[in-house]
Amino acid sequence: MEHKSRYASVTVLIVDDEPSILEILEQFFGERGYRVVTAGTAEAALALVARERIDVALIDLKLPDRTGLDLLEPLARANPHVKCIMMTAFASIESTIDALRLNAFDYVLKPFDLLRVGEMVEAAAQQSRHQRESDGVLDQLSMANRKLEESARTLGEKLSSINDELSRTNESLNRHVTRLRVLYQMGRDISSNENWGDALDRFLMALCKYLEAEGAGLFLFSNNAQSLKVRTSYQLDEALVQRALRALSQAQGSDTLPSEMFTLETCGGPRVKTCLEMTVRWQDTVIPLLYKGRWLGFLLVRKAYRSRRSYLADYHFINTIQTILTEEVANASTISHLRNLKDFNETVLENINSGVLTADRDGKVMFRNGRARELMGERGKEAILFDELFANPFGGGGLFGRIASQDEGNSSFECMLLRPGAGPIPVRVNTTTVRLDDHHGTTVIVIFEDLTRQKRMEDELRRADRLRSLGELSAGVAHEIRNPLTGIATTAQVLKERLGTDAEKGKFVDVILGEIARLDAIIKNLLDFARPVPPHASEIVLSRLIEDALALLTDKAGGRGVNLHFENQLRDDRLLLDGDQIKQVILNIALNGIEACGAGGRVNVYARDAVNPAFVQIELSDTGSGIPDDIGDKLYNPFFTTKTEGTGMGLSISRKIAEGHGGRVYYKSAPGKGASFFIELPRKMLVSAERPAARATE
Ligand code: ADP
């Protein structure tokens, strides 16, 4: 039973021309559960092989129509797993070898032991089964292999398409990155370039090229974010630029500007749709530039997007551009604001009418403004030291050390500013010591002002004051002297009368009288100076007045061999001023000129318009000795004279008269080459109510 079930699926073919053998074997194997088919001839066996699956074949070597060996090959072809056992009554070595060469499983000698044949068939059946099974496994394996190959191929294809896709993506990413890098660089240009207009133009141009856009425009808010202006545009027609400007300004007015990109087509409505919400085709994308909550402006890109998909392809690129441009525009406007502020500060500092300089902790001058440079005069290239600039008014030690030691303090003092190749000038210096930053450390800021004019005015005031007291004193003394002098003069005249014809003695009295007259003249001058008579304006003709004055000097000039010459260059020489006083001035100055000249000298007088049309100028130039520099300051002092017979009152009185008219007297002289005095007078003297009206008491 056990056999039967084990061999039920095994078909055994028995080929033998001996019917009894066929029968025995059929029965034997049939009983053992094999399925048995039999054939008496090779032909019959081949017919069976064609339609049956044979697992084990028992073939007689000697068949009537062929040899059993002839069946081996066709059997193996039809049943790859068949195991053939050859049966022979007379086995020869050759036939055995042939059988085995032809892949026979085994052979059995007739007459045979049935059990032995049974074992053989069982072994063959087992081997055939194993072979079939292993072939099945192999088949499965090869099938699996095929499948594997198939999947590997599909996978390969997929991989290569993914690879292609990847390299395409990579390429486009690279392109994007390169473009972004270029735009980023260009963006950097915007904020680092002084002329950022050009950088912006380049940026827009590159942007359009990379985005394949038709054109682009940039709109920026003015500094106080009040109004939107067109900053620049590239390949956009003017009408579009203006339409965009209107729409964006309106949207800003109605507070409907989104911070996301939106389209110009939807701008200005009650609510502006952003690009991501768009469902239809659009053309003009507006990219807002919003920096830390502050509106900077908008970038307008003209490019037609037919679908959301095509727009999304550019979305990240545009987004990055938005970031770059926002940063750079913010930087550029901050920088330009700072630059303006710096320029403003520098201009103020440069043009301020005080000298400003800073010195480092070693007293080295680091900065000086325009006025400081002007006051300090030309300096070499080497470093300037504070202590070489300002003389220490406190005496002892360096001035800078004293200032710098006052930590963060101020000081103010007057001192002299030392200038190479020129005299020192008085200045008022204000210093502040500050600690700026780690880089600059302690810095001394110095502001100084030229006091030359102020000092001169102070001197003038002091001089006027001195003169006033001197004048008052002199007037008092003169007044007192005049009374006894009058007494002396009267007595001398009486004495002269009494002496009668005694000419000898009379001569002495004449000397007394002459000296008295001289004293009287001095006193008169003194009184004129101390208590000047206020000018009384009347219409005079200046040329005539000058001619009259010069006529009085003709004899004197002639006596010294000096030539007098007058030239009137005035078109209108009718003036309103005190003729007597002005004649006095001309006389005094012309007389000085004559006295300064030797024989053959010359005094030229010119009357002309002054630079100020309300004034006239009278020039009196002589070819005399000139005025030495060292007496220049004292010239107008009363009683200053270099002449033995001089009173020293001529110029002081002349200046007083000119000033009393609102004019002035000054001179120019090159020693040895003569002197030129200039009298400048108003055409119409100013009559001041404040002027003392009373004449001086004599
Ligand atoms: P005085 O003529 O009596 O000396 P002034 O006041 O007129 O008094 O002149 C003062 C001084 O100025 C003169 O002594 C002289 O030294 C100088 N001075 C005035 N005018 C001239 C001149 N044209 N050339 C040279 N020195 C002059």
Boltz pocket constraint, residues with backbone or C-beta under 6 A from the ligand:
constraints:
  - pocket:
      binder: B
      contacts: [[A, 588], [A, 589], [A, 592], [A, 593], [A, 596], [A, 622], [A, 624], [A, 625], [A, 626], [A, 627], [A, 635], [A, 637], [A, 640], [A, 641], [A, 642], [A, 643], [A, 645], [A, 646], [A, 647], [A, 648], [A, 649], [A, 650], [A, 651], [A, 652], [A, 675]]
      max_distance: 6.0
